[in-house]
Amino acid sequence: MPITPQEALQRTIEHREIFHDEMLHLMRLIMSGEMSPVMMAALITGLRVKKETIGEITAAAQVMREFSTKVEVADKTNLVDIVGTGGDGSHTFNISTCSMFVAAAAGAKVSKHGGRSVSSKSGSADVLEALGLNINLSPAQIAQCIAELGVGFMFAPNHHPAMKNVAPVRKEMGIKTIFNILGPLTNPAGAPNILMGVFHADLVGIQVRALQRLGAEHAIVVYGRDGMDEVSLGAATLVGELKDGQVREYEIHPEDFGMVMASNRTLKVTTAEDSRAMLMGVLNNQAGPAKDIVALNAGAALYASNVANSIQTGIQLAQAAIESGAAEAKMTALVELSRQLAS
């Protein structure tokens, strides 16, 4: 007999692991709407208190991928997602969203997966809408954007319709749950490479090993020691890297790359419009911490995508893409193509 939600809840209370096949079964009950909201809330709270294991997260991500609406990208060479768990409470402008245009302009193919705000004042979807992008393209249209321009945006709710069963429970609970860390593991285009920011140091080792089990090729998971779910300019960044099947963990510092340290306070915004303005400042090559942190993160993404052979080389490519105007041109081209396809 498969495990019941009640048995699984008891297991979490006893701080015992839920096994892979059991987690697959439970997650399918959740995603298909067969688990009651009360049991769902109890179980995901129990998992959070117990602390989700790599195995539990991997199984849950497999089911979420199973239920997702995919974007078929024929050639996945250099295909990368640049994504954060959110929930870091730093209220900074959309660094990963800006980085996607820079990385694409420097030669990566970017299939960015994101949604509306979690804890920031502006999620990737919010700022992209402020830039004029149509975020509701069909999977085939997104695949066309990636094929033609090397960049596309997948609005998470459109690709994870089964999450409608979970959304009201998450909203009412108002706490971080396993679902905060599953989104970044479920890229609908199946990007084999990823730069992922996480909201807690413990998640660096967990997420990079979950990505390893899920078959990722080159993954870089980062946590800024100042609390950012990005490569930070204001502190050391903890890195978990999966490359050639091996995981290693290390720290990097802004000064390793000739960057001037700056507090993330200088990067704070209050609205999507503020975030758009700061993002455009970077793409217009305005010097300062915003440009530096985007170059740092786009550089890490270029390394993750295997376009660059190191983060340092990636940063140089990113800076050149900003300074030449190529990154701004990439953003304009994606906005225009998204509007043409939608008309």
Contacts in CASP RR format, 6 or more apart in sequence:
PFRMAT RR
TARGET T0000
AUTHOR 0000-0000-0000
METHOD contacts of the structure
MODEL  1
MPITPQEALQRTIEHREIFHDEMLHLMRLIMSGEMSPVMMAALITGLRVK
KETIGEITAAAQVMREFSTKVEVADKTNLVDIVGTGGDGSHTFNISTCSM
FVAAAAGAKVSKHGGRSVSSKSGSADVLEALGLNINLSPAQIAQCIAELG
VGFMFAPNHHPAMKNVAPVRKEMGIKTIFNILGPLTNPAGAPNILMGVFH
ADLVGIQVRALQRLGAEHAIVVYGRDGMDEVSLGAATLVGELKDGQVREY
EIHPEDFGMVMASNRTLKVTTAEDSRAMLMGVLNNQAGPAKDIVALNAGA
ALYASNVANSIQTGIQLAQAAIESGAAEAKMTALVELSRQLAS
2 22 0 8 1.000
2 25 0 8 1.000
3 11 0 8 1.000
3 18 0 8 1.000
3 22 0 8 1.000
3 25 0 8 1.000
3 26 0 8 1.000
5 26 0 8 1.000
5 29 0 8 1.000
5 35 0 8 1.000
5 39 0 8 1.000
5 40 0 8 1.000
5 42 0 8 1.000
5 43 0 8 1.000
6 39 0 8 1.000
8 18 0 8 1.000
8 22 0 8 1.000
8 26 0 8 1.000
8 43 0 8 1.000
9 39 0 8 1.000
9 42 0 8 1.000
9 43 0 8 1.000
9 46 0 8 1.000
11 17 0 8 1.000
11 18 0 8 1.000
12 18 0 8 1.000
12 43 0 8 1.000
12 46 0 8 1.000
12 47 0 8 1.000
12 49 0 8 1.000
12 50 0 8 1.000
13 46 0 8 1.000
15 50 0 8 1.000
16 50 0 8 1.000
17 53 0 8 1.000
17 55 0 8 1.000
17 56 0 8 1.000
18 26 0 8 1.000
18 47 0 8 1.000
18 56 0 8 1.000
20 55 0 8 1.000
20 58 0 8 1.000
20 59 0 8 1.000
21 59 0 8 1.000
23 55 0 8 1.000
23 56 0 8 1.000
23 59 0 8 1.000
23 60 0 8 1.000
24 59 0 8 1.000
24 62 0 8 1.000
24 63 0 8 1.000
26 35 0 8 1.000
26 43 0 8 1.000
27 59 0 8 1.000
27 60 0 8 1.000
27 63 0 8 1.000
27 64 0 8 1.000
28 34 0 8 1.000
28 63 0 8 1.000
28 66 0 8 1.000
29 35 0 8 1.000
30 40 0 8 1.000
30 165 0 8 1.000
30 166 0 8 1.000
31 63 0 8 1.000
31 64 0 8 1.000
31 66 0 8 1.000
31 67 0 8 1.000
31 162 0 8 1.000
31 163 0 8 1.000
31 165 0 8 1.000
31 166 0 8 1.000
32 67 0 8 1.000
32 162 0 8 1.000
32 165 0 8 1.000
33 162 0 8 1.000
33 165 0 8 1.000
35 43 0 8 1.000
37 168 0 8 1.000
37 169 0 8 1.000
40 165 0 8 1.000
40 166 0 8 1.000
40 169 0 8 1.000
41 169 0 8 1.000
41 172 0 8 1.000
41 173 0 8 1.000
44 169 0 8 1.000
44 173 0 8 1.000
44 177 0 8 1.000
44 178 0 8 1.000
44 179 0 8 1.000
45 173 0 8 1.000
45 175 0 8 1.000
45 177 0 8 1.000
47 56 0 8 1.000
47 177 0 8 1.000
47 178 0 8 1.000
48 175 0 8 1.000
48 176 0 8 1.000
48 177 0 8 1.000
48 178 0 8 1.000
51 202 0 8 1.000
52 178 0 8 1.000
52 181 0 8 1.000
52 206 0 8 1.000
54 206 0 8 1.000
54 209 0 8 1.000
54 210 0 8 1.000
54 213 0 8 1.000
55 210 0 8 1.000
55 213 0 8 1.000
56 178 0 8 1.000
57 178 0 8 1.000
57 181 0 8 1.000
57 182 0 8 1.000
57 185 0 8 1.000
57 206 0 8 1.000
57 207 0 8 1.000
57 210 0 8 1.000
58 210 0 8 1.000
58 213 0 8 1.000
58 214 0 8 1.000
60 178 0 8 1.000
60 182 0 8 1.000
61 182 0 8 1.000
61 183 0 8 1.000
61 185 0 8 1.000
61 186 0 8 1.000
61 210 0 8 1.000
61 214 0 8 1.000
62 214 0 8 1.000
64 160 0 8 1.000
64 162 0 8 1.000
64 182 0 8 1.000
64 183 0 8 1.000
64 185 0 8 1.000
64 186 0 8 1.000
65 186 0 8 1.000
67 160 0 8 1.000
67 161 0 8 1.000
67 162 0 8 1.000
68 159 0 8 1.000
68 160 0 8 1.000
68 162 0 8 1.000
68 186 0 8 1.000
68 188 0 8 1.000
69 139 0 8 1.000
69 158 0 8 1.000
69 159 0 8 1.000
69 160 0 8 1.000
69 161 0 8 1.000
69 188 0 8 1.000
70 139 0 8 1.000
70 159 0 8 1.000
70 188 0 8 1.000
70 189 0 8 1.000
70 190 0 8 1.000
71 111 0 8 1.000
71 139 0 8 1.000
71 142 0 8 1.000
71 143 0 8 1.000
71 146 0 8 1.000
71 154 0 8 1.000
71 159 0 8 1.000
71 188 0 8 1.000
71 189 0 8 1.000
71 190 0 8 1.000
72 139 0 8 1.000
72 140 0 8 1.000
72 143 0 8 1.000
72 189 0 8 1.000
73 79 0 8 1.000
73 109 0 8 1.000
73 111 0 8 1.000
73 143 0 8 1.000
73 146 0 8 1.000
73 147 0 8 1.000
73 189 0 8 1.000
73 190 0 8 1.000
74 147 0 8 1.000
75 109 0 8 1.000
76 109 0 8 1.000
76 189 0 8 1.000
76 190 0 8 1.000
76 191 0 8 1.000
76 192 0 8 1.000
77 109 0 8 1.000
78 107 0 8 1.000
78 108 0 8 1.000
78 109 0 8 1.000
78 193 0 8 1.000
78 305 0 8 1.000
78 306 0 8 1.000
78 307 0 8 1.000
79 108 0 8 1.000
79 109 0 8 1.000
79 110 0 8 1.000
79 111 0 8 1.000
79 146 0 8 1.000
79 189 0 8 1.000
79 190 0 8 1.000
79 191 0 8 1.000
79 192 0 8 1.000
79 193 0 8 1.000
79 305 0 8 1.000
80 103 0 8 1.000
80 108 0 8 1.000
80 109 0 8 1.000
80 110 0 8 1.000
80 111 0 8 1.000
80 191 0 8 1.000
80 193 0 8 1.000
80 194 0 8 1.000
80 195 0 8 1.000
80 301 0 8 1.000
80 304 0 8 1.000
80 305 0 8 1.000
81 110 0 8 1.000
81 111 0 8 1.000
81 112 0 8 1.000
81 113 0 8 1.000
81 184 0 8 1.000
81 187 0 8 1.000
81 189 0 8 1.000
81 191 0 8 1.000
81 193 0 8 1.000
81 194 0 8 1.000
81 195 0 8 1.000
81 196 0 8 1.000
82 96 0 8 1.000
82 99 0 8 1.000
82 100 0 8 1.000
82 103 0 8 1.000
82 110 0 8 1.000
82 112 0 8 1.000
82 194 0 8 1.000
82 195 0 8 1.000
82 297 0 8 1.000
82 298 0 8 1.000
82 301 0 8 1.000
83 96 0 8 1.000
83 112 0 8 1.000
83 113 0 8 1.000
83 114 0 8 1.000
83 183 0 8 1.000
83 184 0 8 1.000
83 187 0 8 1.000
83 194 0 8 1.000
83 195 0 8 1.000
83 196 0 8 1.000
83 197 0 8 1.000
84 96 0 8 1.000
84 184 0 8 1.000
84 196 0 8 1.000
84 197 0 8 1.000
84 198 0 8 1.000
84 229 0 8 1.000
84 230 0 8 1.000
85 118 0 8 1.000
85 180 0 8 1.000
85 181 0 8 1.000
85 183 0 8 1.000
85 184 0 8 1.000
85 196 0 8 1.000
85 197 0 8 1.000
85 198 0 8 1.000
85 199 0 8 1.000
85 203 0 8 1.000
85 229 0 8 1.000
86 118 0 8 1.000
86 119 0 8 1.000
86 120 0 8 1.000
86 180 0 8 1.000
86 197 0 8 1.000
86 199 0 8 1.000
86 229 0 8 1.000
87 118 0 8 1.000
87 119 0 8 1.000
87 120 0 8 1.000
87 176 0 8 1.000
87 180 0 8 1.000
87 199 0 8 1.000
87 229 0 8 1.000
88 119 0 8 1.000
88 120 0 8 1.000
88 199 0 8 1.000
88 227 0 8 1.000
88 228 0 8 1.000
88 229 0 8 1.000
89 119 0 8 1.000
89 120 0 8 1.000
89 199 0 8 1.000
90 120 0 8 1.000
90 226 0 8 1.000
90 227 0 8 1.000
90 228 0 8 1.000
90 229 0 8 1.000
90 264 0 8 1.000
90 267 0 8 1.000
90 268 0 8 1.000
91 119 0 8 1.000
91 120 0 8 1.000
91 121 0 8 1.000
91 268 0 8 1.000
91 269 0 8 1.000
91 270 0 8 1.000
92 120 0 8 1.000
92 228 0 8 1.000
92 230 0 8 1.000
92 264 0 8 1.000
92 267 0 8 1.000
92 268 0 8 1.000
92 269 0 8 1.000
93 122 0 8 1.000
93 127 0 8 1.000
93 267 0 8 1.000
93 268 0 8 1.000
93 269 0 8 1.000
93 274 0 8 1.000
93 275 0 8 1.000
93 278 0 8 1.000
93 279 0 8 1.000
93 290 0 8 1.000
94 120 0 8 1.000
94 122 0 8 1.000
94 123 0 8 1.000
94 124 0 8 1.000
94 127 0 8 1.000
94 275 0 8 1.000
94 279 0 8 1.000
95 230 0 8 1.000
95 267 0 8 1.000
95 293 0 8 1.000
95 294 0 8 1.000
95 297 0 8 1.000
96 112 0 8 1.000
96 124 0 8 1.000
96 195 0 8 1.000
96 197 0 8 1.000
96 230 0 8 1.000
96 297 0 8 1.000
97 112 0 8 1.000
97 123 0 8 1.000
97 124 0 8 1.000
97 127 0 8 1.000
97 128 0 8 1.000
97 279 0 8 1.000
98 279 0 8 1.000
98 282 0 8 1.000
98 283 0 8 1.000
98 294 0 8 1.000
98 298 0 8 1.000
99 195 0 8 1.000
99 294 0 8 1.000
99 297 0 8 1.000
99 298 0 8 1.000
99 299 0 8 1.000
99 301 0 8 1.000
99 318 0 8 1.000
100 110 0 8 1.000
100 112 0 8 1.000
100 151 0 8 1.000
100 152 0 8 1.000
100 153 0 8 1.000
100 301 0 8 1.000
101 151 0 8 1.000
101 283 0 8 1.000
101 327 0 8 1.000
101 328 0 8 1.000
101 330 0 8 1.000
101 331 0 8 1.000
101 334 0 8 1.000
102 282 0 8 1.000
102 283 0 8 1.000
102 294 0 8 1.000
102 295 0 8 1.000
102 298 0 8 1.000
102 299 0 8 1.000
102 318 0 8 1.000
102 321 0 8 1.000
102 322 0 8 1.000
102 327 0 8 1.000
102 330 0 8 1.000
103 110 0 8 1.000
103 298 0 8 1.000
103 299 0 8 1.000
103 301 0 8 1.000
103 302 0 8 1.000
103 305 0 8 1.000
103 307 0 8 1.000
103 318 0 8 1.000
103 321 0 8 1.000
104 110 0 8 1.000
104 149 0 8 1.000
104 150 0 8 1.000
104 151 0 8 1.000
104 327 0 8 1.000
104 330 0 8 1.000
105 321 0 8 1.000
105 325 0 8 1.000
105 326 0 8 1.000
105 327 0 8 1.000
105 329 0 8 1.000
105 330 0 8 1.000
106 298 0 8 1.000
106 299 0 8 1.000
106 302 0 8 1.000
106 307 0 8 1.000
106 314 0 8 1.000
106 317 0 8 1.000
106 318 0 8 1.000
106 320 0 8 1.000
106 321 0 8 1.000
106 326 0 8 1.000
106 327 0 8 1.000
107 150 0 8 1.000
107 302 0 8 1.000
107 305 0 8 1.000
107 307 0 8 1.000
107 317 0 8 1.000
108 150 0 8 1.000
108 301 0 8 1.000
108 302 0 8 1.000
108 305 0 8 1.000
108 307 0 8 1.000
109 146 0 8 1.000
109 150 0 8 1.000
109 151 0 8 1.000
109 305 0 8 1.000
110 146 0 8 1.000
110 150 0 8 1.000
110 151 0 8 1.000
110 152 0 8 1.000
110 301 0 8 1.000
110 305 0 8 1.000
111 142 0 8 1.000
111 146 0 8 1.000
111 152 0 8 1.000
111 154 0 8 1.000
111 187 0 8 1.000
111 188 0 8 1.000
111 189 0 8 1.000
111 190 0 8 1.000
111 191 0 8 1.000
112 124 0 8 1.000
112 151 0 8 1.000
112 152 0 8 1.000
112 153 0 8 1.000
112 154 0 8 1.000
113 154 0 8 1.000
113 156 0 8 1.000
113 159 0 8 1.000
113 183 0 8 1.000
113 184 0 8 1.000
113 186 0 8 1.000
113 187 0 8 1.000
113 188 0 8 1.000
113 189 0 8 1.000
114 123 0 8 1.000
114 124 0 8 1.000
114 125 0 8 1.000
114 153 0 8 1.000
114 154 0 8 1.000
114 155 0 8 1.000
114 156 0 8 1.000
115 123 0 8 1.000
115 124 0 8 1.000
115 125 0 8 1.000
115 155 0 8 1.000
115 156 0 8 1.000
115 157 0 8 1.000
116 123 0 8 1.000
116 125 0 8 1.000
116 126 0 8 1.000
117 123 0 8 1.000
117 126 0 8 1.000
118 180 0 8 1.000
121 269 0 8 1.000
121 270 0 8 1.000
121 271 0 8 1.000
121 272 0 8 1.000
121 274 0 8 1.000
121 275 0 8 1.000
122 130 0 8 1.000
122 269 0 8 1.000
122 271 0 8 1.000
122 272 0 8 1.000
122 274 0 8 1.000
122 275 0 8 1.000
123 272 0 8 1.000
123 275 0 8 1.000
124 153 0 8 1.000
125 135 0 8 1.000
125 153 0 8 1.000
125 155 0 8 1.000
125 156 0 8 1.000
126 272 0 8 1.000
126 275 0 8 1.000
127 272 0 8 1.000
127 275 0 8 1.000
127 276 0 8 1.000
127 279 0 8 1.000
128 135 0 8 1.000
128 153 0 8 1.000
129 135 0 8 1.000
129 272 0 8 1.000
130 272 0 8 1.000
130 273 0 8 1.000
130 275 0 8 1.000
130 276 0 8 1.000
131 276 0 8 1.000
131 279 0 8 1.000
131 331 0 8 1.000
131 335 0 8 1.000
132 335 0 8 1.000
132 338 0 8 1.000
132 339 0 8 1.000
133 153 0 8 1.000
133 334 0 8 1.000
133 335 0 8 1.000
133 338 0 8 1.000
134 338 0 8 1.000
134 339 0 8 1.000
134 341 0 8 1.000
134 342 0 8 1.000
135 153 0 8 1.000
135 155 0 8 1.000
135 338 0 8 1.000
136 155 0 8 1.000
136 158 0 8 1.000
136 342 0 8 1.000
137 145 0 8 1.000
137 338 0 8 1.000
137 341 0 8 1.000
137 342 0 8 1.000
139 159 0 8 1.000
139 188 0 8 1.000
141 338 0 8 1.000
141 341 0 8 1.000
141 342 0 8 1.000
142 152 0 8 1.000
142 153 0 8 1.000
142 154 0 8 1.000
142 189 0 8 1.000
143 189 0 8 1.000
144 337 0 8 1.000
144 341 0 8 1.000
145 151 0 8 1.000
145 152 0 8 1.000
145 153 0 8 1.000
145 334 0 8 1.000
145 337 0 8 1.000
145 338 0 8 1.000
145 341 0 8 1.000
146 152 0 8 1.000
146 189 0 8 1.000
148 337 0 8 1.000
149 330 0 8 1.000
149 333 0 8 1.000
149 334 0 8 1.000
149 337 0 8 1.000
151 330 0 8 1.000
151 334 0 8 1.000
152 334 0 8 1.000
153 334 0 8 1.000
153 338 0 8 1.000
154 187 0 8 1.000
154 188 0 8 1.000
154 189 0 8 1.000
156 163 0 8 1.000
156 183 0 8 1.000
157 163 0 8 1.000
159 188 0 8 1.000
160 183 0 8 1.000
160 186 0 8 1.000
163 179 0 8 1.000
166 179 0 8 1.000
170 177 0 8 1.000
170 179 0 8 1.000
176 199 0 8 1.000
180 199 0 8 1.000
181 198 0 8 1.000
181 203 0 8 1.000
181 206 0 8 1.000
181 207 0 8 1.000
184 194 0 8 1.000
184 196 0 8 1.000
184 197 0 8 1.000
184 207 0 8 1.000
185 207 0 8 1.000
185 210 0 8 1.000
185 211 0 8 1.000
185 214 0 8 1.000
187 194 0 8 1.000
192 215 0 8 1.000
192 216 0 8 1.000
192 217 0 8 1.000
192 218 0 8 1.000
193 216 0 8 1.000
193 217 0 8 1.000
193 218 0 8 1.000
193 219 0 8 1.000
193 304 0 8 1.000
193 305 0 8 1.000
193 306 0 8 1.000
194 211 0 8 1.000
194 216 0 8 1.000
194 218 0 8 1.000
194 219 0 8 1.000
194 220 0 8 1.000
194 304 0 8 1.000
195 220 0 8 1.000
195 222 0 8 1.000
195 297 0 8 1.000
195 300 0 8 1.000
195 301 0 8 1.000
195 304 0 8 1.000
196 207 0 8 1.000
196 211 0 8 1.000
196 219 0 8 1.000
196 220 0 8 1.000
196 221 0 8 1.000
196 222 0 8 1.000
197 221 0 8 1.000
197 222 0 8 1.000
197 223 0 8 1.000
197 229 0 8 1.000
197 230 0 8 1.000
198 204 0 8 1.000
198 207 0 8 1.000
198 221 0 8 1.000
198 222 0 8 1.000
198 223 0 8 1.000
198 229 0 8 1.000
199 223 0 8 1.000
199 227 0 8 1.000
199 229 0 8 1.000
200 223 0 8 1.000
201 223 0 8 1.000
201 225 0 8 1.000
201 238 0 8 1.000
203 221 0 8 1.000
203 223 0 8 1.000
204 221 0 8 1.000
204 222 0 8 1.000
204 223 0 8 1.000
204 238 0 8 1.000
204 239 0 8 1.000
204 240 0 8 1.000
204 249 0 8 1.000
205 221 0 8 1.000
205 240 0 8 1.000
205 247 0 8 1.000
205 249 0 8 1.000
207 221 0 8 1.000
208 219 0 8 1.000
208 221 0 8 1.000
208 240 0 8 1.000
208 241 0 8 1.000
208 242 0 8 1.000
208 247 0 8 1.000
208 249 0 8 1.000
209 247 0 8 1.000
211 219 0 8 1.000
211 221 0 8 1.000
211 242 0 8 1.000
212 219 0 8 1.000
212 242 0 8 1.000
212 245 0 8 1.000
212 247 0 8 1.000
216 242 0 8 1.000
217 242 0 8 1.000
218 241 0 8 1.000
218 242 0 8 1.000
218 243 0 8 1.000
218 303 0 8 1.000
218 304 0 8 1.000
218 305 0 8 1.000
218 306 0 8 1.000
219 240 0 8 1.000
219 241 0 8 1.000
219 242 0 8 1.000
219 304 0 8 1.000
220 239 0 8 1.000
220 240 0 8 1.000
220 241 0 8 1.000
220 242 0 8 1.000
220 300 0 8 1.000
220 303 0 8 1.000
220 304 0 8 1.000
221 239 0 8 1.000
221 240 0 8 1.000
221 241 0 8 1.000
222 229 0 8 1.000
222 230 0 8 1.000
222 231 0 8 1.000
222 237 0 8 1.000
222 238 0 8 1.000
222 239 0 8 1.000
222 240 0 8 1.000
222 300 0 8 1.000
223 229 0 8 1.000
223 237 0 8 1.000
223 238 0 8 1.000
224 230 0 8 1.000
224 231 0 8 1.000
224 232 0 8 1.000
224 235 0 8 1.000
224 236 0 8 1.000
224 237 0 8 1.000
224 238 0 8 1.000
225 232 0 8 1.000
225 235 0 8 1.000
225 236 0 8 1.000
225 237 0 8 1.000
225 238 0 8 1.000
226 232 0 8 1.000
226 234 0 8 1.000
226 235 0 8 1.000
226 263 0 8 1.000
226 264 0 8 1.000
227 235 0 8 1.000
228 235 0 8 1.000
228 264 0 8 1.000
230 293 0 8 1.000
230 297 0 8 1.000
231 237 0 8 1.000
231 252 0 8 1.000
231 293 0 8 1.000
231 296 0 8 1.000
231 297 0 8 1.000
231 300 0 8 1.000
232 254 0 8 1.000
232 264 0 8 1.000
232 293 0 8 1.000
233 254 0 8 1.000
233 259 0 8 1.000
233 261 0 8 1.000
233 262 0 8 1.000
233 264 0 8 1.000
233 267 0 8 1.000
233 289 0 8 1.000
233 292 0 8 1.000
233 293 0 8 1.000
233 296 0 8 1.000
234 254 0 8 1.000
234 261 0 8 1.000
234 262 0 8 1.000
234 263 0 8 1.000
234 264 0 8 1.000
235 261 0 8 1.000
236 251 0 8 1.000
236 252 0 8 1.000
236 253 0 8 1.000
237 251 0 8 1.000
237 252 0 8 1.000
237 253 0 8 1.000
238 249 0 8 1.000
238 251 0 8 1.000
239 249 0 8 1.000
239 250 0 8 1.000
239 251 0 8 1.000
239 252 0 8 1.000
240 247 0 8 1.000
240 248 0 8 1.000
240 249 0 8 1.000
240 250 0 8 1.000
241 247 0 8 1.000
241 248 0 8 1.000
241 249 0 8 1.000
241 250 0 8 1.000
252 311 0 8 1.000
254 260 0 8 1.000
254 261 0 8 1.000
254 292 0 8 1.000
254 296 0 8 1.000
255 261 0 8 1.000
256 312 0 8 1.000
257 296 0 8 1.000
257 311 0 8 1.000
257 312 0 8 1.000
257 315 0 8 1.000
259 292 0 8 1.000
259 296 0 8 1.000
260 289 0 8 1.000
260 292 0 8 1.000
262 288 0 8 1.000
262 289 0 8 1.000
262 292 0 8 1.000
262 293 0 8 1.000
266 289 0 8 1.000
266 290 0 8 1.000
267 278 0 8 1.000
267 289 0 8 1.000
267 290 0 8 1.000
267 293 0 8 1.000
269 275 0 8 1.000
269 278 0 8 1.000
278 290 0 8 1.000
280 328 0 8 1.000
281 290 0 8 1.000
281 291 0 8 1.000
282 290 0 8 1.000
282 291 0 8 1.000
282 294 0 8 1.000
282 322 0 8 1.000
282 327 0 8 1.000
283 322 0 8 1.000
283 325 0 8 1.000
283 327 0 8 1.000
283 328 0 8 1.000
283 331 0 8 1.000
284 328 0 8 1.000
285 291 0 8 1.000
285 322 0 8 1.000
285 323 0 8 1.000
285 325 0 8 1.000
291 322 0 8 1.000
294 318 0 8 1.000
294 322 0 8 1.000
295 315 0 8 1.000
295 318 0 8 1.000
295 319 0 8 1.000
295 322 0 8 1.000
296 315 0 8 1.000
298 314 0 8 1.000
298 315 0 8 1.000
298 318 0 8 1.000
298 321 0 8 1.000
299 308 0 8 1.000
299 311 0 8 1.000
299 314 0 8 1.000
299 315 0 8 1.000
299 317 0 8 1.000
299 318 0 8 1.000
300 311 0 8 1.000
300 314 0 8 1.000
302 308 0 8 1.000
302 313 0 8 1.000
302 314 0 8 1.000
302 317 0 8 1.000
302 318 0 8 1.000
303 309 0 8 1.000
303 310 0 8 1.000
303 311 0 8 1.000
303 313 0 8 1.000
303 314 0 8 1.000
307 314 0 8 1.000
307 317 0 8 1.000
308 314 0 8 1.000
308 317 0 8 1.000
320 326 0 8 1.000
321 327 0 8 1.000
321 330 0 8 1.000
END
